[in-house]
Amino acid sequence: MDVNLQAMIFEFVGGLGIFLLGIKYLGEGLQKTAGDRLQSILDKTTSNPFMGVLAGIFVTILLQTSTGTTVLTIGLVNAGFMTLRQSIGVIMGGKYWYNNDCFYYWYRDKRICLANSSSRSTYAIFLKK
């Protein structure tokens, strides 16, 4: 197995640079288009850590990816729409939902979990009541 270390380092640094540049442009674009209205909405929805967690869960449900929620939150912090304290709750909510989005329902006195995304496969788990 031949590993070209120099090429691997350049690809890593180049990919990281493109990622950071994308976050910068995301923040600038949000700042230009949304302005004060988005900041007031974010202040209301992430006013305390619990509300931030709920907002993170909601955004992760909409995006279907906790990584997208994290990148979006980093862009909002970078643009000055959110503080670091507000972003921690949102990111925690996104990671919580990613690990625990098991939809339960009762069927003949058994609790069934459908579509747990931690394994990214659909299955059913029968649990005791």
N, C-alpha and C positions, 0 to 999 in steps of 0.2 A: 504494500500500500504506500504510494508515493504522495506525501503531503507537502504542498507548497506553502510554507508558513507565511512568506511575504504576501502572496496573493490572498491568503485567508485574512491577514491583518488589514490589508487595503479594502477588501470587500466588507469587513466588519465596520471599519471606520467610515467608509462611504455610506453604508446602509444606516448607521447611526446618525450621520450628518443629514441625510435626506429625511429621516424621521424627525429630527429636531427642527429642521427647516419647515417641515409640514406643520408641526405644532405652532411655530412662530406665525406662519401665514393663517392658520386657523384662528389664532387669537386676534390678529389684525383684522381679519374679515368679520369676525363677530363684533369687534369694537366698532367698525364702520357701519354695519347693517343694523345691529340691535341697539347699541347705545345704552341710555339710562333706563329704558323700559325693561330690558333683560336683567339689568342689575337689580332693579326693584323686585322683579319676580323671584330672582334667586335669593335675595335677602329674606323674602317672606317664606319661601319653601325650605330654606336651610337655616332658619333662625336659631334652632337649637340642634344639638347632635342627633336626637331622636328623629326629628323631622328630616335631617340630612340623610339618615339611614333609609327612611321611607322614600325619599326622593331618589336615592341610589337604586333601591329595589325597583321603583317604577321605571326609571330610565333603562335599567338592565332588562326589564321585561319588554320594553319597547324595542330596544336595539338587539336583544337576544345575544349579547356578548358583554361580559364584564370588562374585557380589554377595551372595547369601544367606549364604555362608560368612563374608564380610567383616563384614556387619552382625551376625551372630551372635557373631563374635569380639569386635567392638567392645562389644556388650552384656555379654559375659563379663568383659571388662576393666573396664568401667564398674561392674559389680557386685562387682568385687574377686576374682573367681575365677581370673583369669589376670593375669600381669604383662605389661608391654609387650614385654619380651624374648620371652616365650612366644608372644605373639600375632603377632610378625613372621614366625616360621616357619610358622604356620598360614595366614596370609594369603598368604605366598609359595607355599606348596603349592597353595592354591586357584587362584591365578593361573597357576601352572605347568600344572596339569591342564587348566584352561580353554583354554590355548593349545596344548597338546600331546596331547590325547586322541584320538590316531589309533590305531585298533585294527589291528594288523598281522597278517597271516597269509600263509602261503606257498601259492601255487597254481602248479603246473607251473614251478617254478624262478623265479617272479617274486614279488616282495614287493608286497602290495596293502594300501593304507591305506583303511579304510572309516570314514565318518562323522566327519570332522574338524569339531569344533564351532567352530573359529575363524570359519568362514564360515556356520555353523549350517545347513548343507545336507548331505545325504548324497550322497557321490560316491566313486568309486574312483580311486586314483592308482596306476599301475603304475610301480614303481621298479626300477632295476637291482639285481642281487644283489650 
